Amino acid sequence: MAERLRTAGAHGSGAVEVLRTYRLVAAMWIRSTMTYRASFALTLVTSFCVTFFDFVVILLMFGQVQGLGGFSFAEVAFLYGTTGTAFGLADLALGSLQRMGRRIRDGSLDVFLLRPVPLLAQVAADKFALRRLGRVLQGLMVLMWSLVLLRHEVAWSWGTALMVPAMVACGAVIFMAVMVLGASAQFWLQDAAEVANSFTYGGNTLLQYPPTIFAQDLVKGVVFVVPLAFVNWLPALYVLGRPAPAGVPSWAAFASPLVALVCCAVAGLAWRAGVRSYRSTGS
């Protein structure tokens, strides 16, 4: 039974088929959400306000200090806006993967495996929560504000200007790859969603603050082990005209696209291995 389920779930696993299935499932949930427009508007505003409280902490902090780890308010806001927008996009696209452990434990994953369409697209788009767009809008608002504050502080060029959208896009891909890795781990751990969240939500919180306030071992860990520093720390330091952390080459600021591709490849392999190891609950 488990072998038949895995074979069915692997059918049509090409990238085009994955994107097509994801689009169709997500569109179905969006239409369902927009049936109740007032309710959607309320949840969107609530999501925006809840995530904004994270930035309120930074506002209150800079009400008492002039700088944080040598970074000004505008620079910290820039870090917050870039990682917040990148994580918001990833959470909007793949936030439903957080339910993976529960689906494995209660056997509801079998329903997805029986359908002749890619498993990852189904579980990622199932119950697509458009309200998560509030997190994206909040991060984007702070990012735009920080760019206005930095317009005279940064030596803007085509390179630095293009680096901003590039780091947001690559950061979103890196966060999505980490989410897929976390969901893949559930095939073996089954009840470790909080471990995965420590790298996604926890990583987002970590990257909101300057690397100079953290121990060098931690900084090297998010560069060479779990490459979250490529979401915004390294490219942001290039934009702000600041040197890379000790032990990190200066060219690493331009490596985010390559790191994103490697993360996607590793996540894809982990997902396939997880699906192959899955054993149905039999319920």
MARLUMGU-422499 format. One line per field, with one value per residue: residue number from 1; residue in three letters; x, z, y of N, C-alpha, C, CB in turn. Coordinates in steps of 0.001 Angstrom, whole numbers. Each point is the difference from the previous one (the first is absolute). Last residue first. Glycine has a CB too. Layout:
BEGIN
resi [NUM|...]
resn [ala|...]
n.u [X|...]
n.w [Z|...]
n.v [Y|...]
ca.u [X|...]
ca.w [Z|...]
ca.v [Y|...]
c.u [X|...]
c.w [Z|...]
c.v [Y|...]
cb.u [X|...]
cb.w [Z|...]
cb.v [Y|...]
***
This chain:
BEGIN
resi [283|282|281|280|279|278|277|276|275|274|273|272|271|270|269|268|267|266|265|264|263|262|261|260|259|258|257|256|255|254|253|252|251|250|249|248|247|246|245|244|243|242|241|240|239|238|237|236|235|234|233|232|231|230|229|228|227|226|225|224|223|222|221|220|219|218|217|216|215|214|213|212|211|210|209|208|207|206|205|204|203|202|201|200|199|198|197|196|195|194|193|192|191|190|189|188|187|186|185|184|183|182|181|180|179|178|177|176|175|174|173|172|171|170|169|168|167|166|165|164|163|162|161|160|159|158|157|156|155|154|153|152|151|150|149|148|147|146|145|144|143|142|141|140|139|138|137|136|135|134|133|132|131|130|129|128|127|126|125|124|123|122|121|120|119|118|117|116|115|114|113|112|111|110|109|108|107|106|105|104|103|102|101|100|99|98|97|96|95|94|93|92|91|90|89|88|87|86|85|84|83|82|81|80|79|78|77|76|75|74|73|72|71|70|69|68|67|66|65|64|63|62|61|60|59|58|57|56|55|54|53|52|51|50|49|48|47|46|45|44|43|42|41|40|39|38|37|36|35|34|33|32|31|30|29|28|27|26|25|24|23|22|21|20|19|18|17|16|15|14|13|12|11|10|9|8|7|6|5|4|3|2|1]
resn [ser|gly|thr|ser|arg|tyr|ser|arg|val|gly|ala|arg|trp|ala|leu|gly|ala|val|ala|cys|cys|val|leu|ala|val|leu|pro|ser|ala|phe|ala|ala|trp|ser|pro|val|gly|ala|pro|ala|pro|arg|gly|leu|val|tyr|leu|ala|pro|leu|trp|asn|val|phe|ala|leu|pro|val|val|phe|val|val|gly|lys|val|leu|asp|gln|ala|phe|ile|thr|pro|pro|tyr|gln|leu|leu|thr|asn|gly|gly|tyr|thr|phe|ser|asn|ala|val|glu|ala|ala|asp|gln|leu|trp|phe|gln|ala|ser|ala|gly|leu|val|met|val|ala|met|phe|ile|val|ala|gly|cys|ala|val|met|ala|pro|val|met|leu|ala|thr|gly|trp|ser|trp|ala|val|glu|his|arg|leu|leu|val|leu|ser|trp|met|leu|val|met|leu|gly|gln|leu|val|arg|gly|leu|arg|arg|leu|ala|phe|lys|asp|ala|ala|val|gln|ala|leu|leu|pro|val|pro|arg|leu|leu|phe|val|asp|leu|ser|gly|asp|arg|ile|arg|arg|gly|met|arg|gln|leu|ser|gly|leu|ala|leu|asp|ala|leu|gly|phe|ala|thr|gly|thr|thr|gly|tyr|leu|phe|ala|val|glu|ala|phe|ser|phe|gly|gly|leu|gly|gln|val|gln|gly|phe|met|leu|leu|ile|val|val|phe|asp|phe|phe|thr|val|cys|phe|ser|thr|val|leu|thr|leu|ala|phe|ser|ala|arg|tyr|thr|met|thr|ser|arg|ile|trp|met|ala|ala|val|leu|arg|tyr|thr|arg|leu|val|glu|val|ala|gly|ser|gly|his|ala|gly|ala|thr|arg|leu|arg|glu|ala|met]
n.u [-4418|3843|2351|3823|5532|2661|4479|-1729|-1969|4212|2723|-3024|155|4848|444|-3086|2249|4329|-1903|-2207|4189|2531|-3330|115|4903|-48|-3263|2579|4688|83|839|3141|3075|1295|-31|-726|3997|-1896|-4501|1354|-196|-4683|-1438|-4099|414|3830|-2207|-4149|2504|1685|-4376|-3719|1463|4706|-541|-3001|2927|386|5442|1897|-3641|-2760|4427|2729|-3593|-131|4963|-2|-5120|-2903|859|2433|-3511|-4538|-5305|-2459|2793|-1602|-4741|808|2764|-3644|-3253|3728|3209|-3406|-3597|2776|362|-4696|-988|2226|-3566|2248|4424|-773|-3799|650|4316|-2680|-2279|4596|1533|-4188|868|4777|-1634|-3289|3714|2826|-3905|-880|4903|88|-4030|1830|4619|-1896|-2891|4433|3473|-2053|1129|4433|569|-2311|819|-1702|3548|-4309|-715|-2595|-2715|74|-4262|-1669|2150|-1843|-4371|603|1628|-3517|-3065|2219|-300|-4680|-749|2329|-2260|-4157|631|-665|-4685|488|1819|-1150|-1584|3080|3575|2982|-2818|-876|4433|2071|-3128|-1619|-4738|-1605|-1149|1684|3327|-3637|-2459|4174|902|-3835|2454|1830|5081|307|-3561|2079|4452|-1949|-2589|4096|-416|-3524|3661|1941|-2375|-1103|3899|2550|-2345|341|4596|668|-2849|2039|4446|-884|-2678|3037|4006|-2275|-1563|4667|1247|-3648|1204|5744|3174|3215|-3585|-2804|913|-3038|-4053|-4632|-1973|2732|-2519|-4364|1222|1971|-4057|-2751|2131|-2021|-4168|-174|-789|-4058|-930|801|-2212|-3425|69|-60|-3187|-2466|835|-990|-3871|-1002|1082|-1027|1392|4619|520|-2347|2307|4068|-1176|-743|3869|2502|-1876|715|4295|1285|-1623|2265|3839|-212|-1089|3603|2857|-2511|-2030|-3481|1493|2254|-4546|-771|4514|-679|-4643|1659|3720|-3300|-2899]
n.w [8275|-2283|-574|-4407|688|-3223|-1413|-4419|2057|2689|-3923|-2662|3784|586|-4963|30|4047|-2188|-4242|2604|2670|-4261|-1990|4222|139|-4849|1078|4356|-1278|-293|4868|-247|-2448|4532|3018|5745|2854|783|-3702|-4299|1264|-2048|-4107|4|-4247|1747|4413|-2537|-2529|4647|2544|-3279|-1451|-167|4842|-423|-1923|4511|-1110|-2671|1115|3624|1604|-1117|2389|3511|-129|-239|2884|-2053|-126|-4318|-2271|1928|-185|-3728|-762|4561|-1027|-4395|2295|3343|-3739|-2481|3499|3566|-3051|-865|4920|446|-3391|1328|-110|-4319|-1383|-4198|-1901|2648|-2186|-4037|2557|1383|-4645|-1569|3527|-1263|-4699|1447|2498|-4055|-2839|3220|164|-4894|43|3851|-1737|-4570|1653|2455|-3221|-3441|3172|1135|-4999|-1602|5270|4292|3797|3932|2028|-3406|-396|4134|751|-4524|534|4609|-1947|-3631|3567|3080|-3973|-1428|4723|39|-4643|1224|4393|-2365|-3394|3439|-970|-3990|1988|-3575|2273|-4296|-2434|2904|152|-5006|-1272|2934|-1793|-5482|-1140|452|5697|2895|1809|1124|1991|1884|2137|2850|2576|3138|-667|-4795|642|4353|-2288|-3952|1707|-1009|-4755|97|-86|-4360|-1042|4221|2358|-4197|-428|4959|-140|-3795|2220|4409|-2040|-2444|3687|3550|-2775|-1359|4619|1203|-3585|1490|4764|-975|2269|3618|3065|708|894|3341|3316|953|-4364|-2166|3305|-865|-4838|817|2750|-3367|-3252|2850|457|-4876|321|2647|-2974|-4037|2112|1651|-4408|-1862|3501|-1075|-4859|487|2892|-3251|-3747|754|-4831|-105|2566|-3416|-3480|2854|707|-4983|-865|3213|-2440|-4415|1554|2353|-3916|-2898|3156|358|-4796|-760|3453|201|3244|-2618|3343|4262|1830|-2731|1158|4654|-251|-2295|3340|3576|-2090]
n.v [3848|-1836|4159|-1413|1342|3652|-1014|1476|4074|524|-1123|2945|3272|-829|184|3922|1744|-1098|1903|3604|395|-352|3163|2658|-613|1194|3686|1028|143|4693|-231|-3689|2804|1492|-5196|75|380|4694|1732|4101|5929|3166|1920|-2675|-2572|-2674|-162|-965|-3513|-1547|1191|-853|-4798|-1067|-147|-3817|-3623|-2773|-35|3849|3398|-1730|-1902|3879|2554|-3497|-43|4947|1187|4928|4730|-387|-2433|3422|-2898|-1992|-3871|-1303|923|-2262|-3375|-262|5|-2816|-1530|226|-1353|-4016|-405|1388|-3453|-4131|-2896|-1717|395|-2739|2609|4072|471|922|3553|1439|-829|2100|3459|-22|105|3417|2208|-759|1328|3720|813|-425|3089|2630|-492|1012|3682|1452|-1405|2710|3731|-1906|-934|3991|2878|2816|268|856|4463|2195|-4226|-2491|2372|-1241|-4412|-28|1399|-3316|-3152|1548|-364|-4157|-1499|1743|-1606|-4242|-55|1406|-3336|-3258|920|-2684|-4757|-3961|-4117|-1656|2244|-2805|-4046|771|1780|-3466|-3488|1397|-3589|-4517|77|-3607|3111|3140|-3838|-1821|4250|-879|-3374|3290|-276|1259|3398|1202|-41|2420|3620|2478|-747|3353|3312|-659|4440|2425|-1890|889|4372|552|-1725|3268|3441|-1265|-640|4412|2154|-1752|962|4215|487|-1111|3265|3057|-956|-1825|-4357|418|-1716|4475|5440|2236|-2698|1874|713|-3307|-2861|2077|-332|-4468|-909|2285|-2944|-3535|2548|40|-4822|1415|3909|-2879|-3897|3241|2194|-4642|-1469|4285|-478|-4870|1169|3610|-3139|-4984|-784|1451|-4271|-2714|2639|-466|-4775|-179|2929|-2882|-3936|2382|2042|-4201|-2593|3399|265|-4997|-465|3340|-2203|-5496|-3003|-1932|-3883|101|-352|-4040|-1659|1610|-1873|-4010|-73|987|-3498]
ca.u [-1338|-911|-472|-1362|-799|-1290|63|320|-1173|-1055|398|-135|-1427|-530|494|-650|-1372|56|411|-1140|-1001|502|-93|-1420|-400|579|-686|-1359|-215|-597|-1191|-1157|-819|-859|526|-914|55|1337|467|-576|799|680|1411|267|-797|528|1262|-336|-291|1155|1176|161|-1308|-105|636|-1008|409|-1337|-770|572|646|-1041|-949|576|22|-1376|-324|542|1318|14|-406|1033|851|1341|956|-521|497|1450|244|-519|968|1154|-414|-760|842|1146|-351|13|1403|645|-319|1094|-513|-1455|-183|729|-202|-1157|446|579|-1123|-667|876|-135|-1325|93|774|-871|-954|750|284|-1260|-315|837|-415|-1343|123|622|-1007|-1136|224|-495|-1445|-669|269|-837|442|-811|530|570|1050|1186|259|1379|919|-146|681|1438|320|-107|1102|1195|-167|266|1438|639|-243|770|1404|210|450|1433|192|297|-469|806|-423|-1225|-1095|422|81|-1272|-901|473|-339|1129|634|1083|-318|-830|834|763|-971|-319|880|-705|-245|-1398|-420|674|-546|-1326|132|484|-923|111|862|-818|-326|190|28|-1219|-1081|164|-272|-1435|-659|396|-657|-1435|-298|400|-873|-1327|141|289|-1286|-706|664|-334|-1388|-1000|-960|596|1122|-20|450|260|1398|903|-424|710|1414|161|-292|1164|1099|-200|731|1428|472|562|1404|730|243|894|1334|504|415|1190|1142|263|593|1371|798|150|984|-315|-1459|-591|264|-777|-1411|-150|-106|-1244|-1089|14|-464|-1411|-820|1|-842|-1383|-491|-65|-1188|-1171|-159|790|756|-94|-426|1134|401|-1029|37|1178|-201|-937|725|875|-835]
ca.w [477|-186|1321|340|238|680|1298|-178|-592|996|948|-665|-156|1311|322|-891|467|1223|-380|-673|1032|743|-871|-132|1249|-12|-1007|399|-130|-1314|-139|472|-1145|-442|-1137|-1137|-503|14|1305|338|-276|1199|-56|997|-319|-1245|361|604|-1037|-870|666|-26|-194|-1393|-146|83|-662|-504|366|-531|-1308|-965|-122|-917|-1337|-502|-293|-1318|74|298|1399|939|371|-610|786|144|-1094|105|1128|-380|-906|794|787|-883|-1111|566|205|-1301|-409|666|-722|223|982|142|1373|965|-387|703|1247|-330|-255|1269|796|-593|360|1400|22|-477|1063|1058|-475|22|1389|401|-764|445|1313|-140|-399|934|1068|-433|-205|1308|734|-568|-1373|-905|-1318|-784|785|17|-1347|-404|1015|12|-1207|249|929|-760|-961|749|444|-1148|-250|1124|-111|-1138|412|935|-794|228|1065|-616|869|-301|955|732|-368|131|1415|709|-416|580|1419|935|-196|-999|-1170|-937|-764|-991|-950|-979|-1152|-1037|-1219|-45|1207|49|-1072|412|1059|-531|425|1452|285|326|1423|535|-993|-813|868|197|-1280|-254|767|-522|-1291|220|454|-996|-1173|354|278|-1289|-696|622|-432|-1406|-103|272|-1076|-1006|-621|480|-938|-1295|-443|1143|785|-487|312|1416|195|-499|943|1117|-330|2|1378|204|-403|869|1307|-160|-295|1236|858|-624|315|1436|286|-509|886|1247|-156|1194|122|-464|942|1214|-326|-75|1364|584|-552|676|1385|-3|-421|1075|1087|-477|-19|1385|601|-616|526|-687|933|-433|-1375|-812|351|-442|-1463|-410|316|-997|-1269|76|0]
ca.v [344|-1124|-416|397|-1199|110|-682|-1412|-657|-100|-1035|-1294|-276|-381|-1337|-953|-178|-811|-1349|-633|-313|-1154|-1179|-330|-663|-1341|-826|-393|-1445|-245|840|-760|-406|1101|773|-161|-1362|-603|-499|-1299|-1196|-495|373|1032|1181|569|651|1289|997|221|550|1467|618|408|1304|1057|1250|314|-1195|-1223|189|341|-1100|-988|590|-18|-1396|-356|-642|-1431|-179|442|-1136|-1|775|1356|838|189|908|1312|605|419|1161|885|429|714|1411|661|2|1125|1235|938|957|16|481|-824|-1398|-542|-630|-1310|-915|-253|-868|-1335|-518|-416|-1245|-1067|-320|-695|-1361|-745|-301|-1142|-1177|-372|-651|-1323|-994|-12|-965|-1312|91|-9|-1236|-1046|-254|-800|365|-1095|-658|852|521|-270|516|1456|480|-2|1086|1249|48|373|1379|867|6|678|1439|510|-11|1097|1139|160|984|1294|1089|1188|1034|-329|908|1390|332|-143|1079|1253|98|117|1308|-99|813|-754|-925|752|542|-1035|176|764|-766|-451|-716|-1298|-830|-463|-990|-1273|-1057|-167|-1154|-1172|-45|-1351|-1067|46|-465|-1437|-656|100|-1049|-1309|-183|-111|-1358|-993|1|-504|-1427|-622|-92|-1115|-1231|-241|-461|1024|219|868|-685|-1377|-1015|627|-49|93|1143|1176|-142|298|1425|730|-264|926|1220|-323|106|1332|-5|-921|627|1151|-541|-605|1107|591|-852|58|1304|6|-841|746|1071|796|-61|1250|1090|-275|257|1459|519|-490|818|1288|-203|-374|1135|999|-509|0|1374|479|-603|625|1354|997|823|1394|202|417|1355|934|21|753|1403|543|121|1170|1206]
c.u [-861|-1411|-911|-374|-1360|-686|-1348|0|256|-1221|-1079|359|-223|-1480|-559|431|-747|-1409|23|335|-1210|-1008|453|-187|-1458|-400|527|-734|-1419|-384|-739|-1291|-1245|-913|-992|517|-897|-57|1366|502|-737|781|789|1462|333|-743|650|1260|-335|-304|1109|1300|136|-1377|-93|606|-1053|105|-1429|-811|374|583|-1080|-947|550|-61|-1413|-317|447|1429|31|-383|1048|825|1396|998|-532|498|1483|255|-424|1061|1159|-424|-719|939|1169|-290|137|1486|705|-229|1096|-545|-1461|-309|687|-273|-1156|424|503|-1170|-653|878|-212|-1337|129|712|-923|-923|751|220|-1281|-278|792|-460|-1362|81|581|-1087|-1215|162|-592|-1520|-730|186|-943|622|-693|479|721|1182|1253|385|1459|984|-103|775|1501|368|-22|1204|1230|-124|369|1506|686|-134|882|1436|251|597|1485|221|405|-581|863|-274|-1286|-1147|424|95|-1317|-926|382|-427|1091|609|1176|-348|-796|808|713|-969|-310|873|-704|-355|-1424|-490|626|-607|-1339|84|498|-885|175|830|-801|-346|-23|-62|-1330|-1142|93|-399|-1505|-709|313|-755|-1498|-328|366|-874|-1363|162|171|-1371|-674|608|-361|-1401|-1017|-909|666|1108|-38|415|115|1472|924|-537|763|1475|215|-199|1247|1096|-158|832|1478|533|655|1479|831|379|1026|1404|573|538|1287|1224|380|698|1460|867|227|1013|-467|-1515|-731|155|-882|-1439|-142|-195|-1347|-1139|-58|-549|-1483|-924|-100|-958|-1459|-592|-173|-1285|-1246|-305|900|777|-63|-385|1127|409|-1020|85|1178|-227|-897|748|867]
c.w [-1143|435|-97|1407|467|105|709|1332|-167|-517|1060|944|-641|-98|1329|279|-863|525|1211|-389|-608|1066|723|-857|-67|1241|-37|-1067|325|-197|-1302|-107|416|-1153|-486|-1164|-1179|-471|-123|1366|396|-338|1212|25|935|-365|-1232|414|573|-1138|-986|633|-47|-325|-1432|-179|-1|-629|-517|312|-598|-1353|-1018|-205|-1016|-1416|-551|-377|-1387|38|410|1462|1046|430|-612|703|44|-1026|145|1095|-451|-852|847|750|-930|-1091|576|145|-1338|-327|622|-758|354|977|396|1446|983|-373|753|1260|-320|-156|1334|752|-550|477|1422|1|-431|1150|1068|-426|133|1448|417|-705|549|1342|-133|-454|923|1080|-398|-154|1323|753|-573|-1389|-1053|-1339|-768|729|-61|-1317|-432|994|-115|-1208|232|876|-792|-940|750|372|-1139|-190|1119|-97|-1110|459|893|-853|305|1053|-585|732|-155|1090|767|-253|207|1444|764|-346|579|1438|1055|-363|-978|-1246|-1039|-897|-1109|-1061|-1089|-1221|-1101|-1293|-109|1185|2|-1051|432|1074|-373|510|1498|293|402|1475|626|-937|-749|826|123|-1305|-225|741|-574|-1295|220|450|-1013|-1239|290|155|-1360|-646|601|-487|-1437|-115|424|-1174|-1083|-725|632|-1064|-1374|-401|1184|612|-415|405|1454|175|-415|1035|1092|-267|113|1417|220|-355|916|1360|-129|-187|1308|864|-607|364|1471|328|-445|991|1291|77|1167|-27|-395|1012|1213|-341|16|1404|575|-490|747|1414|79|-355|1135|1096|-437|47|1452|626|-557|513|-683|862|-328|-1431|-845|263|-539|-1513|-467|233|-1082|-1305|0]
c.v [481|294|-1211|-473|454|-1344|-52|-761|-1498|-721|-193|-1145|-1364|-361|-494|-1428|-1009|-274|-932|-1434|-707|-432|-1256|-1248|-413|-776|-1434|-811|-448|-1471|-268|807|-792|-396|1045|838|-274|-1455|-673|-436|-1271|-1271|-430|437|1155|1282|629|755|1377|978|343|503|1520|571|517|1390|1108|1389|116|-1262|-1353|403|282|-1177|-986|550|-130|-1446|-439|-527|-1468|-207|368|-1201|-113|920|1430|1011|313|1028|1374|667|521|1265|969|502|798|1490|717|78|1199|1296|1002|1032|75|403|-940|-1449|-634|-740|-1398|-960|-357|-999|-1402|-575|-534|-1340|-1139|-390|-794|-1446|-792|-398|-1235|-1270|-408|-704|-1400|-982|-120|-1053|-1345|51|-77|-1311|-1049|-87|-863|531|-1092|-660|879|666|-131|620|1517|523|87|1206|1303|119|490|1467|933|81|769|1514|565|90|1210|1112|223|1087|1349|1207|1263|1035|-278|961|1456|479|-55|1159|1348|248|149|1355|-1|795|-778|-940|764|512|-1024|263|765|-736|-535|-808|-1392|-914|-562|-1077|-1397|-1135|-228|-1238|-1224|-134|-1394|-1199|-2|-574|-1513|-679|22|-1132|-1375|-238|-195|-1418|-1062|-118|-626|-1513|-658|-182|-1232|-1307|-337|-595|1046|301|819|-762|-1367|-1010|656|39|239|1292|1261|-53|404|1506|771|-182|1052|1245|-387|175|1362|-13|-891|580|1120|-555|-535|1137|554|-839|117|1312|-18|-782|780|1141|860|-35|1272|1129|-240|363|1516|574|-426|885|1325|-157|-327|1160|1003|-473|64|1401|453|-520|678|1390|1019|950|1490|290|512|1428|986|101|834|1480|583|214|1252]
cb.u [929|1908|181|-618|2030|-216|2355|1356|-608|834|2422|528|-445|1682|2085|-138|8|2255|1356|-745|760|2369|383|-588|1693|1919|-379|-72|2373|1351|1121|1507|2080|1760|1353|-1979|558|670|-2387|-152|2069|-1804|-664|-1861|-1824|635|315|-2177|-814|774|-591|-2460|-1108|1674|1549|-1329|1429|-1214|1428|2188|888|-1447|453|2297|282|-863|1568|1828|-477|-2253|-1431|688|-357|-82|-1383|-2312|169|230|-2017|-1753|638|-463|-2354|-817|1190|-176|-2379|-731|417|-1677|-2219|1557|-1602|89|2097|1812|-160|-949|1849|779|-1375|689|2012|-500|-886|1758|1264|-1219|95|2073|72|-1258|1176|1775|-620|-536|2066|1321|-1220|491|2445|560|272|2000|2198|130|2458|-2020|2256|-1510|-1309|-1516|-2454|-174|-1674|-2438|-489|-302|-2232|-1799|-48|-920|-2466|-826|116|-1830|-2184|-330|-433|-2337|-1283|122|-2215|-1355|162|635|-773|377|1012|2286|555|-551|1051|2341|299|1336|-2142|-1134|-1528|-917|1486|124|-1723|380|1777|-1360|-90|-568|1533|2011|-405|-320|2041|1275|-1867|516|1189|-1780|44|1761|1247|-3|1232|2481|877|-23|1816|2227|117|233|2260|1816|-332|205|2319|1106|-799|1226|2157|-124|-598|1566|311|2156|-1118|-2514|1433|659|409|-1708|-2345|445|-177|-2295|-1660|456|-937|-2479|-320|-520|-2328|-1580|-531|-2060|-2154|-1042|-1055|-2343|-1758|-865|-1534|-2451|-1346|-686|-2024|-2251|-668|-981|-6|2028|2224|281|422|2406|1357|190|1320|2479|984|353|1846|2356|647|821|2318|1995|261|1273|2476|65|-74|-2192|-1302|1448|-737|-1726|759|1178|-1394|-1117|1439|245|-1810]
cb.w [2234|306|789|-2438|578|-830|183|-2013|-1199|990|-398|-2194|-199|1112|-1286|-1718|864|559|-1877|-859|1332|-415|-1989|249|1279|-1344|-1343|1396|565|-898|1379|1548|-1374|742|-662|1546|2251|1887|716|-2440|338|1480|-1374|1339|-854|-785|1887|799|-1433|561|2017|74|1170|-581|1861|1513|-1407|1783|2052|215|730|1897|2348|735|1007|2339|1808|355|2350|-1076|-187|-1692|-2278|-71|2083|66|-1364|841|1158|-1398|-745|1574|50|-1315|148|2057|354|-1085|1242|1827|-639|343|922|-554|-232|-1703|-2404|83|138|-2203|-834|761|-1092|-2258|33|415|-2032|-1395|806|-626|-2378|-487|664|-1625|-1918|446|446|-1954|-1179|586|-116|-2337|-667|1007|-1084|-2235|512|1294|993|1137|2020|-70|-424|1202|1751|-637|-1138|1564|1104|-1438|-162|2052|134|-1516|833|1497|-1104|-1215|1475|731|-1978|571|961|-1993|2021|-2269|1612|-472|-2249|-702|499|-1474|-2269|-132|204|-1876|-960|-899|1398|1926|1974|1592|1826|1758|1517|1790|1429|1461|1317|-1110|-1358|1311|752|-1716|-243|198|-2150|-1423|-24|-1681|-1492|129|2005|-150|-1192|1274|1710|-637|-408|1969|1070|-739|354|2277|895|-775|1198|2164|-211|-388|1979|-852|-809|674|515|491|-1126|1208|1328|1327|-703|-2121|-284|442|-1882|-1659|490|-390|-2430|-780|807|-1712|-1684|252|-239|-2235|-1162|657|-1028|-2289|107|425|-1856|-1839|482|-374|-2383|1239|-980|-1338|484|-385|-2383|-710|801|-1359|-2113|277|2|-2190|-1498|618|-610|-2341|-489|602|-1522|-2136|236|-1996|1566|-891|87|1457|2270|422|-33|2066|1959|-188|637|2454|1218]
cb.v [585|-1475|2357|-89|-1409|2327|739|619|2137|2082|552|1095|2458|1501|490|1776|2347|981|964|2239|1993|758|1456|2430|1336|849|2065|2041|-278|1901|1733|-1249|-40|1577|-1978|-419|-652|1533|-319|-623|1345|998|1896|-933|-1481|-2303|-1643|-955|-1854|-2301|-1323|138|-1940|-1745|-594|-1465|-1403|-1441|-319|1103|2253|721|-572|678|2270|260|-731|1663|-772|-248|2038|1661|-920|2480|-367|-943|-2054|-2346|-921|-1113|-2252|-1853|-878|-1996|-2171|-1407|-686|-2138|-2165|-181|-964|-1918|-1734|-2365|1284|-301|693|2289|1655|901|1917|2263|1039|1026|2335|1766|756|1656|2384|1278|836|2116|2062|735|1485|2417|1340|827|1805|2397|513|607|2389|1134|-64|1121|570|663|679|-1665|509|1992|-85|-2148|-599|-220|-2183|-1932|-285|-1040|-2502|-1152|-364|-1793|-2334|-796|-481|-2176|-1998|-241|-867|-2415|-672|-678|-1504|-943|-1800|-2442|180|-667|-2394|-1928|-23|-857|-2451|862|1029|-2019|1447|-1241|-186|1945|154|-1733|912|1059|-1956|1922|1446|988|2065|2102|1164|1264|1629|2436|417|944|2448|-291|1538|2509|884|278|2009|2135|129|956|2470|1483|-112|1536|2403|1033|397|2126|2050|410|1262|2470|1398|1788|-2361|-911|-2117|91|1674|2065|-2128|-1198|-434|-1220|-2504|-927|-84|-1844|-2290|-26|-493|-2325|-500|888|-1766|-1402|1226|503|-1957|-555|1483|-621|-1978|357|1006|-1550|-1411|1086|167|-2026|-2319|365|-1000|-2462|-649|236|-1930|-2114|323|-186|-2313|-1134|748|-642|-2330|-422|791|-1410|-1984|268|157|-1461|-1893|-522|-2151|-1338|-446|-1722|-2389|-746|-651|-2230|-1950|-365|-1244]
***
